[in-house]
Amino acid sequence: MQGLHLTADLYQCRCEARWLTDAQRLGDWCLQAVAAAGLEPLSQLFHSLPAPGGVTATVLLAQSHVSLHTWPGQRAVALDVYVCNCAGDDSARARALMTALVDRFEPEWTEQRSLDRGDGE
């Protein structure tokens, strides 16, 4: 088992408010971003939460997964991108996708982490 797990917590996002509340719009864009990064979506679930709103979203990838959760009242987002690197090294694609996700929300600041998973054998 070997993979790359990226996380980002985004604060004071300056994007249009609907990016934090419209599950369908965000989901459609997420699928485009996944494809643009060269990753393969297998399934997805995009769900709008009841008041005060927010979105929880997951894209199951052939390479693993992407998930995001929005808090519109706080203008915050939590992102998670994991690639298992089973059939090849998808680390650059994962990083490209994370960059696109972060840029979409236009945060004032972020806390990002990167974790190499597994022993590489």
Secondary structure, 3 states (H helix, E strand, C coil): CEEEEEEEEEEEECCCHHHHCCHHHHHHHHHHHHHHCCCCEEEEEEEECCCCCCEEEEEEECCEEEEEEEECCCCEEEEEEEECCCCCCCHHHHHHHHHHHHHHHCEEEEEEEEEEEECCC
